[in-house]
Amino acid sequence: VNHNPANAGEEVARFLGQAGRYPFVNVLETPITATVETLSHRGECVNFLSNSFLGLCDHPAIIGAMHRSLEQYGAGAGSARLVSTQGVHVELEQAIAKFKGRESAIAFSTGMLANLGVIPALASSPMYHLVRKMDRELAKKLFPTTTVLIDKFDHACIYDGAALAEHNLWGGPQAKVVRYNHLDMIDLRQKLQEDLEESERIGVPRARIIITDGVFSIHGRLAPLDKIVQMAREFDAIVYVDDAHGTGVLGTTGRGTAELFGVDAEIDVPLGTLSKAFGIAGGFVAGSENFCDYLRTSRTYMFQTAMPPVCASGLVEAIKLVDSESWRRKAVLENADRVRRAVESIGLSTLGSAHHIIPILIGDEQSANSIAQELNEAGVLVGCIMYPAVPQGEAILRCNMMATHSEDNLDRLITNLEHQCRRHGTI
Ligand SMILES: Cc1ncc(COP(=O)(O)O)c(C=O)c1O
């Protein structure tokens, strides 16, 4: 072998390690709560790393439901859902459908797997050959070429789902993938127009799907879903929103970013994760019963062992808590407002953020990395995000807020942040 990719991988790891480009990862010894204990730090640390925005990871009602589930259903699901399904998986999907106000829902083991399955199912159906064998004309009508338009900052698993649709190996139609500039509605319109004109010129009709994160997890920015829905209607496209970070938190009832923009019912493919506000793991899509049944043919549903039943049971409880403990939504957003005001008053930019994910611009990567490590040593855990996740020279510290952070927790962040930033001359 001239070139051994495994050896090359080892070398890359060594190279990046020596260059200090592997992020420092905390090993936590406690549940994911507002304060945690790590292997490297004695005493409690305040946690701004977690996506458990509502602070549900250690909720006694969830833990109780999971204990009971272990007794009833045992540890693992034992097969893919299409082979056999445990009652609690069905119960979970009913709970999600009710939560999202749709007829039905489908649950996946993770949010990532939901995107990896659903995008190809919509844009390059793995079912194409089966339908074609049974009815050629129907297959032609149902599976035109599809253009998938994604925001340049969409999450990695949207990129990967789109790549699977573009390069599918199962022989259905291959999707065309177009990236539009982050949150840029002028660019989106232009890309839709170009795609429309191209398909008219070659005389081949195309379906179009606009896929966007609801809340972009790096900077906490929101997609302008009202404008996207309007543009989609103009261009006869459908709207697919991955609201991993908005579900359970945003909108008057926590239904997510689309609720905040008043367009919840108009999202054609509402996808969410169950790993963030809901505190466990999983992904879902809600919709009509037939649509969800169709999505059960997606490869990451069909070929994956189902979510452990214990998770499904905890999630049924977590969904109830989003409604019954609405104070958590209010608290996480109030905590975020308080931190944002304090950070800005010490002279740092939060890049116009307005919700529960707060980016703090440091700029220089070495400084950002050092400040994050020093905060860590002082027992304040924040994310440090550098190139290539953000442009070079625009490194940020990211604080993910929780409903359960106390005033003391927030003060500890601000005091230490100000101290370290002064030391490094960033304020
Ligand atoms: C927009 C988006 N989609 C999907 C995912 C993946 O979800 P999960 O962690 O549940 O697999 C994430 C994770 O951060 C995300 O931000």
PDBQT file of the ligand as one rigid body, heavy atoms in Angstrom, charges set to zero:
ROOT
HETATM    1  C1  LIG A 501     -29.285  21.868  13.732  1.00  0.00    +0.000 C 
HETATM    2  C2  LIG A 501     -28.878  20.552  14.315  1.00  0.00    +0.000 A 
HETATM    3  N1  LIG A 501     -29.388  19.417  13.792  1.00  0.00    +0.000 NA
HETATM    4  C3  LIG A 501     -29.070  18.215  14.276  1.00  0.00    +0.000 A 
HETATM    5  C4  LIG A 501     -28.192  18.078  15.314  1.00  0.00    +0.000 A 
HETATM    6  C5  LIG A 501     -27.832  16.707  15.797  1.00  0.00    +0.000 C 
HETATM    7  O1  LIG A 501     -28.723  16.327  16.774  1.00  0.00    +0.000 OA
HETATM    8  P1  LIG A 501     -28.377  15.113  17.751  1.00  0.00    +0.000 P 
HETATM    9  O2  LIG A 501     -27.308  15.583  18.637  1.00  0.00    +0.000 OA
HETATM   10  O3  LIG A 501     -29.671  14.868  18.442  1.00  0.00    +0.000 OA
HETATM   11  O4  LIG A 501     -27.968  13.978  16.900  1.00  0.00    +0.000 OA
HETATM   12  C6  LIG A 501     -27.647  19.212  15.907  1.00  0.00    +0.000 A 
HETATM   13  C7  LIG A 501     -26.728  19.075  17.051  1.00  0.00    +0.000 C 
HETATM   14  O5  LIG A 501     -26.222  19.974  17.610  1.00  0.00    +0.000 OA
HETATM   15  C8  LIG A 501     -27.994  20.483  15.397  1.00  0.00    +0.000 A 
HETATM   16  O6  LIG A 501     -27.498  21.606  15.908  1.00  0.00    +0.000 OA
ENDROOT
TORSDOF 0
